[in-house]
């Protein structure tokens, strides 16, 4: 399930939405996907930059730690001041939080030229997606490869964006589910299922949309 996303061959859309459950392996897939994009840009001129976004600083730290865990240490040099990995082949991987504290601050994503971009938990950064798209000016042959992970979220703005992006053919959706993962013991999932409500199990582990917990219906005709 992860391999085809990491390879991101020509048979897949340039933009991949990886919709997954908790523990489905989304962030590891994102880090490995970024590694292959960096390898693809070896020898490119001008030197390429890859963006990696997350909705918050702590989520960004998880991406950083995942890259450091899975990439060979000899490949990369991390510079905390720049929030960048400098890859031995000349590629830069820039980590950026999309969180905006005020309107005066402006988007943190603006001002960069990227050849590819990975985004973690896009459902919490959808308001910055247009900025992320605009960064792809340096993509080779105009093919701006993106991989974005997402978790089911009961929010109308997110669902509207997601459904439109898939409907217009720009994005392809793939699900990564924990119940299919060989890295999670089945007994853990079975016990977890017993502790969660059916609604939460469906949302967290099934990566499915669920209705609001409380729906109030007005204007009942009580005379009938």
C-alpha positions in Angstrom: 0.0 0.0 0.0 2.8 2.4 0.9 5.2 1.4 -1.9 3.2 2.7 -4.8 2.8 6.1 -3.1 6.5 6.3 -2.3 7.5 5.5 -5.8 4.9 7.9 -7.2 5.2 6.7 -10.8 3.7 8.3 -13.9 0.7 6.0 -13.6 -0.5 8.1 -10.6 -1.7 11.7 -10.5 0.8 14.3 -9.6 -1.1 15.1 -6.4 -1.8 12.3 -4.0 -4.1 12.6 -1.0 -3.2 9.8 1.5 -6.3 9.5 3.7 -5.5 7.2 6.6 -6.3 5.9 10.0 -4.2 6.5 13.1 -1.2 4.2 12.9 -1.7 3.6 9.2 1.8 4.7 8.4 1.1 8.1 6.7 4.0 10.0 8.1 6.6 7.3 7.4 5.2 7.2 3.8 5.6 11.0 3.6 9.2 10.8 4.7 10.1 8.0 2.3 8.2 9.8 -0.5 10.4 12.9 0.1 13.6 10.8 0.0 12.8 9.5 -3.5 11.9 12.9 -4.8 15.2 14.2 -3.5 17.0 11.3 -5.3 15.1 12.1 -8.5 16.5 15.6 -8.4 20.1 14.5 -8.3 22.2 16.5 -10.8 19.4 19.0 -11.5 20.2 22.5 -12.4 19.3 24.8 -10.8 19.4 23.0 -7.4 16.0 21.8 -6.3 14.1 22.6 -3.1 11.4 20.4 -1.6 8.8 21.8 0.8 7.5 19.8 3.7 4.6 21.4 5.6 2.6 20.7 8.7 -0.2 22.6 10.5 1.8 23.1 13.8 5.4 23.2 15.1 5.0 19.9 17.0 3.8 18.2 13.9 6.8 19.6 12.0 9.0 18.1 14.7 7.5 14.7 14.0 8.3 15.0 10.3 11.9 16.0 11.2 12.3 13.0 13.6 10.8 10.6 11.0 13.2 11.8 8.3 16.1 11.4 10.7 15.0 8.0 11.7 14.5 6.6 8.1 17.1 8.4 6.0 20.7 7.4 6.1 22.6 9.9 8.3 25.3 10.4 5.7 22.7 11.8 3.3 21.7 14.8 5.3 22.8 17.8 7.4 20.1 19.4 9.6 20.3 23.1 10.3 17.9 24.1 13.0 18.2 27.8 12.3 17.0 27.3 8.7 14.6 24.4 9.5 16.2 22.7 6.5 17.8 19.4 5.7 20.6 19.9 3.2 21.0 16.7 1.2 24.4 15.5 0.0 23.3 15.7 -3.7 22.5 19.5 -3.4 18.8 19.2 -2.7 17.3 21.3 0.1 14.3 20.0 2.1 12.6 22.9 3.9 10.2 22.3 6.8 7.5 24.9 7.3 4.5 25.2 9.7 1.4 26.6 8.0 0.2 28.1 11.3 -0.5 31.8 11.0 -0.8 33.7 14.3 -2.3 36.8 12.8 -3.3 38.4 9.5 -0.4 40.8 9.8 2.1 38.0 9.8 1.2 36.7 6.4 1.6 33.2 5.1 4.8 31.5 6.1 4.7 29.4 2.9 5.0 32.3 0.5 8.3 33.3 -1.0 9.8 29.9 -1.9 10.2 28.0 -5.1 9.6 24.3 -4.7 10.0 21.4 -7.1 7.8 19.1 -5.0 6.0 19.3 -1.7 4.8 17.0 1.0 2.2 18.0 3.5 1.3 16.4 6.8 -2.3 16.5 8.1 -3.6 18.7 5.2 -7.1 18.8 6.7 -5.7 21.4 9.2 -3.9 23.4 6.6 -6.5 23.6 3.8 -6.7 27.4 4.2 -3.0 27.6 3.0 -3.3 25.1 0.1 -3.4 27.8 -2.5 -0.1 29.2 -1.2 1.4 25.7 -1.3 0.2 25.2 -4.9 1.8 28.5 -5.9 5.2 27.4 -4.7 5.5 24.8 -7.5 7.0 27.2 -10.0 10.3 25.3 -10.1 8.7 21.9 -10.7 10.5 20.1 -13.6 8.4 20.1 -16.8 5.7 21.8 -14.8 4.9 18.5 -13.0 4.6 19.6 -9.3 4.4 16.3 -7.4 2.6 16.6 -4.0 1.8 14.0 -1.4 -0.5 15.1 1.4 -1.6 13.0 4.4 -5.0 13.6 6.0 -7.2 12.3 8.8 -11.0 12.2 8.7 -12.3 15.4 10.1 -15.9 16.5 10.6 -15.5 20.0 9.1 -17.4 21.4 6.2 -14.6 23.4 4.7 -12.3 20.4 4.6 -14.9 18.1 3.1 -15.8 20.7 0.4 -12.1 21.1 -0.5 -11.4 17.4 -0.5 -14.4 16.4 -2.6 -13.8 19.2 -5.2 -10.1 18.4 -5.5 -10.8 14.7 -6.2 -13.8 15.4 -8.5 -11.8 17.8 -10.8 -9.1 15.1 -11.3 -6.3 17.1 -9.8 -5.9 14.8 -6.8 -6.0 11.0 -6.4 -7.0 9.5 -3.1 -5.5 6.4 -1.4 -6.4 5.1 2.0 -3.8 3.7 4.4 -5.5 1.7 7.2 -4.1 0.4 10.4 -6.0 -2.8 10.1 -3.9 -3.6 7.0 -0.6 -2.7 8.6 1.8 -5.6 9.2 3.5 -3.3 11.8 0.6 -3.3 14.3 -0.3 -6.4 16.3 -3.9 -7.5 15.7 -4.5 -8.0 19.4 -3.8 -4.3 20.0 -6.3 -3.3 17.4 -8.9 -5.7 18.8 -8.5 -4.3 22.3 -8.6 -0.7 20.9 -11.9 -1.5 19.1 -13.4 -2.5 22.4 -12.4 0.7 24.1 -13.7 3.1 21.4 -17.2 3.9 20.4 -18.4 2.6 17.0 -18.3 6.2 15.8 -14.7 6.8 16.9 -13.5 3.5 15.6 -15.0 4.3 12.2 -13.3 7.7 12.2 -10.0 6.9 13.7 -9.2 3.5 12.3 -11.6 3.3 9.4 -10.6 6.7 8.0 -14.3 7.3 7.2 -16.5 10.4 7.5 -18.9 10.2 10.4 -21.9 12.4 11.2 -21.9 14.9 14.0 -22.5 13.4 17.5 -25.4 15.6 18.3 -27.8 16.8 15.6 -30.7 19.0 16.6 -33.8 19.0 14.3 -36.0 22.0 14.4 -39.6 22.5 13.2 -41.1 19.1 14.0 -44.8 19.0 13.2 -46.1 17.6 16.5 -49.7 17.6 15.4 -49.3 14.5 13.3 
